[in-house]
Amino acid sequence: MAHRPKRTFRPRRADSSDSDGAQETFAEPGATGEQAARDPAVEGPPCGRGHAEVAELRRRGRGRRRGRAWASSRHAARAAPRLDGSSDVPESRMVDLSAEEEDGAHHSSESKDDQSSSPNSSRTLEDEFSSVVNIPDTAFIQATYRKCKLARAQENYISLDVKHTFTNSGVKKNSEDSESEPDDFKDIMPFTPKPQTLRQRMAEETTTRNEETSDDSQDEKNQDIWEQQQMRKAVKITKGQDIDLSYSHESQTVKKFDVSISFPPVSLEIIKKKLNTRLTLLQDTHRSHLREYEKYIQDIKSSKSTIQNLENSSNQALSFKFYKSMKIYVENLIDCLNEKIINIQEIESAMHALLLKQAMIFMKRRQDELKHESAYLQQLSCKPETSINKSLAIDEKTQSILEEVESRRAQRRQARVLSGNCTHEEGTSSDDELSSADMIDFQKSQGDILQDHKKIFEDVHSDFCNIQNILLKFQQWREKFPDSYYEAFISLCIPKLLNPLIRFQLIDWNPLKFDSIGLKQMPWFTSVEEFIDCSMEDSKKEDSSDKKILSTVINKTVIPRLIGFVEFIWDPLSTTQTTSLITQCRMILEEQSTCENEVNKGKQDLLKSIVSRMKKAIEDDVFIPLYPKSAVENRTSPHAKFQERQFWSGLKLFGNILLWNELLPEDTLQELGLGKLLNRYLIIALVNAIPGPDVVKKCSQIAAYLPEKWFQSSAMRTSIPQLENFIQFLLQSARKLSRNEIRDEVKEIILILVKIKALNQAESFIEEYHLDHLRSVIKEFE
């Protein structure tokens, strides 16, 4: 059973009720003797007893009633008769008592307990108690038992109302309980208090708190009364003090707050200044707090970004898995390319050899035809003493070649007539026709090479031979782990990995054909461009290393193949090949315009190979023979026709060289076109020709080939130095034609002089021959 808290008891008033509902009859401490006399339960001490014994009896009775205050009402009602039953007093004596008699019975029973505990006590009190008790009969007891039984059936609890008075029915209930209990004394004797219900404990604790609160409030009230009394005493004493003392106290107070003390003057400006100073300090403090706040905000953002980066990079398992898969993929790709590069080189070499063979056929045939035709014309101009047998032998070999050449010329002439091209000059044809047998053989060989070309990557998965798929793998690496991607210098590795695959796609690419596909239309070019564009979007940096991939690929793969075409296959005498090659080179060089040293080296190598090939063409393919005027006066003679064809062939090469004016430097072009070809070959042929419309036509064509960019300066009055010989020939021809009064050709020559910015020479010629009607021509070009 739980330990109950210590309780503080006070003397009860006469009108308070017990937990059992009985009336308290003990008087308050300080009650008069009359109140004690009116109590029928305490009539006074019996005979032979003193006041001390009566007081002891009352004290014990009050102590026993206080000891049962924490127990429940039901338990107290049942426990009282059992305890009394242990004494000599009969049980039936506790029934049917009035309020006064019951109180007296309690006192008597308590006194009896005290007396029984003491060996010296007497039986006098018990006899007195028996004389006043009225014992009920059997019928009354049975009726009371039935009433108690009916009350229990209706209410299975005992009321906690402290104001409920103890009646006979309560006594009867106790009697009924006593009768209903078994006769075995050992079974019904309680040794511990019966446990209380929750409602009983709550009521008891509430009563205890109320009592304690009442005590505390009473003490506080007494304390307040005492304080008020002390304060009133102090006020009375203060009012009763002497006047002198109060005066001295006031004088002391005046001395403490002396008015004579001077304070600094205070004005509105001073207050405003202090407020402004205070405001400035507060503003500075506020700004410092704002700076600290912004710093904290930045720290928070930085911390969040760091956390995000750590969370993203914390998944080491996925990173390791990706790197491992990428390593395996690259190793397999390298193994595949190392195995296939041998086949690629073989197919590439076979295609290059086939094209080289065809180019060599054209070149050797042209040189052989030139040699045999020149020899034949030389024999015709020899003396008649030449051996007939020798001459016949030469004629038979040369005749077959000349007939073949003439047949091809006739076919081209017929084709031009059908196409309506009547302005074509003999000698400007490329003469690159193949015989039907040679054409069939070439097509068959080319078809076999292309068939082998298709079989190279037949057994390879698209992830290892498709450039777009390969770049997609590296793009995933760049997007997931950009730091490691750039630290690995992948932009330097990709061109080497793509080199075999790009060469594979360039096998059937011929930059000399007019219908050849451009580099920008090739699959590898578009894939690399998309990869670079994605790199620029991801990195957001202008100096991204990936943007150099395309230029590096062109420099390492395309330019070497293009140089091979220029050095061995390109024919500078062919306008078609030259135009196609210029188109491809212009696109390549434009892509390299933003690149640095290594790419510039590739560009220079390409331009050097072009210049070298044109020099070789000037030295090997330009031949303009000089015959006596008697041999060339007849324009239908073989000598005149041959010389005419060779001049126009050299003039065609002159025009093809000057087509490179936007790619090659001006000084290089002027040296090749003007110094080596015009002044060395073409001017000599023109000087030996008969002045006339044909000469003027050739000069006009030479001027038409000259780039306009060379003469764009409006301040030029004299032409470039390399054209000085050409200008002198024009003036000489103009003088000859002026003497013969051929005015249209003279005007044409003046126009040529004006076009090449030889304005001073043109004006001098006009003044010399009084050609004032041609001054307007000069003014139009100024």
Steps between C-alpha positions, in 0.01 A plus 500: 500500500632841402645729764261780580637855534532664834186692592459807718188498719331793660234507767156452346209725547193371676290492182746297285407143413703184511571289194243258639237769516492528883481832680811632677415595860841601624530864580751737350801582711388809668129406522308589815398255765138543403555357157665197650216454742243505220663201337297192607775259409739656750310564821803523721728260669355219704534480873845450622667637192697818471518758230826359378342168416216665313743711298701190416184326389403784269852522354502132416159507342593796283826332401324180386252690286781694333687183418215373279457826304700376189307165480187459291158530670405143428820358640473711815141392560595134473824521689355672808277216622770242433748683712241548767409139475840405622415654836246387751225729369228306308447565132126558532565808706610694189160496331212748504665791664401859470748764402585596856505145623721390211751769578502397856539141397806587299658673792409214727644238263817698456534542869446130539777424255733719696401338821538148364850580383593611850506231772392749767175608329161424661161388364313806625487670162363184332221475751409861446502445119272193528247690706436754227495262197162382371534153346256442205292188469517231227219635284666839482831344400337294218319804365823697502678213317237498224530877457877476468473221247256705290730804519798295381301371203421855395840662572824302489695777669494716810447873452798734555278787608661622821182682604304170511408424854545163651163329544375176635499355153880533490519317824267237364716459194799440718295253698387331179861478377596357829223245481568413137867434565605148590537397857863410456681776684828438325348553156326827580764669709667774287867565577546780248273781389284417202627665175318817409331570172629774265206720589571466872869582458420804285251629761749448781786674317270791412403540864865493601601764246212723607611475860863577411394789279282633778794484742731677252243768426447554870873540559529741210207696631657524845829610343325772303321623813829513688669694220218752486521551875873561480452749217238692698735515794777633276270769357395612847861526608590703187217745559605548858859599421635839590482788252872568532580149386283535192663834421849357526391213273370745242821702513701188442282420200553848357876466542490172310328660199674837496347736245819701477675221312529608134417258223617534138259692280258287301358618171303351215810479281689303764211259538469469123874440469493231765200338336674508162811350654290230659318442171832474313626243749180302465520517122861381506400220729210414271726495197748278677215269591384500139848408386515223751155386387606494136815313595294244687266467204797438272639249745166322506487488121857379483428236759193385313691480174779311675248260649341455159837433342591257771167325465547478126856376531435273794376221285839348444354168394332651193811701417719194521254303290493772233877536486547127482249466216662794318844345539381170361325677212807702404722194516266307274475797263877526474534128439237519228662798328848347523369193323306691234758770428701257289204434272421870484855582394494231231170623353613860522826422323318303230261789428782753497704279264204467266446875482871562466519253215222681320666839552832369378331362189361843414827676572717254304261505208501879485878515516540227238254670268678833545834342431393313190303790354789740557740256337271457207473877443872535539559244226260683273709815528829309435689497171393257228837318520367307801511123449174370358518165687563672832230744435258225415583314819436807711187582308350158561541518879400860522210458263327249725528732799384801302201313367399398850537856623303637211219251555459614863503863393233428242283335766536797734434741214182313413388499863550878524297555187216294644516695826512837318842603625650672195746730682731221609863535406713205392747405769283587799362148527633279780527197267414257783286260302563128539439230251209269561732212596693716745176639645359151557820386661507806728138458610551131571805564714324779686195281563716222644670744737169642619366149551795416723450835670150404609619171652746655743251567784240237414582299813525801734227633728380852428631623838855438374476617138237775507658835582177639644467210745863531604468871566181436694696289749746783560216750518346301786835507676523876452148557636533271805861566602627812323801546727648160430409536131705817456777378728541195275550727191237312304496778239851391400409132489180520295672605172732200525212264569295639212786505251450144364124543477527833318755357260256215440232750395746695282604200289249570222531881540661678205538877550593543130161394367246773440220292652696387806326530836615782725660434836217675684251254357692194620365307802819529703511878456143552627557264794813682612327837461207388718742369762680836509174696520387293797836560663462876467151484653612283792822676592382860430863585437641653187838334550363148511755254368230299318448771241844419357404140424367574152800707396734234637317226309522701177866578560599140585275308263351708218790726408754215453257325266436827315874558463528158340239599241675832430847355456422188296151514348407865445547636148538881514412517129151368581263780591243254637747339740642837603157646576396196708829498687473873576150447641615226738814688602306820569264316735790331679704816538199691632456238771866541592489879514449501879766240575851546622851382426452133417199561278678789325781260425255267325361793306846605391583145394190491281572837339862406439394183323260700278771750403747222435258315276425814295870570454547147373209544258651823362833329445368172354178583320552847351656491154440773242719445190628786287478456121599726214238748396479332165391181677234665715365758256261239373270441797393165362854363492597228755760730654254782558238266649750330728639835621146627557401197703811523718446871565142450612608205715756720675241777535258250657766404758552873563130538580496189724794630701335835557185326632691450826511875566288474817700212648860560398694818581507768231876499464499124445231523233672793328824311495340185354246653264672815389869434546533136395212457254392832352837668456690184412262324261189696408658840427765340278234323299302825466804698389572251220136502388366723222317803649131483441166413656625160620778659701260750657264216588778310677605814690140559607482144633822551697358815657174317582690237702674761714330535843316829551620511859846592374368822346245621752701799623363820349834678545680267264623665184748233404451126498694235693863449398449142370265635230748748356594274206133436428429878501787570261374231264152655509638845415708356219202315357288817530755702304511242221121481483474879508719530196276254321199702618339209683320711756285233673799293606679815617204586719501145639868533589434834676225328705744226599753761614236678704384174661849407621545856633758607240335840484814703443598290199146518359489881529842536339392281210179699451687830499764362264249383241240767571228254594290750694182297457655230725553735798147425614599137541769597750262723695252216542757289688635783717 
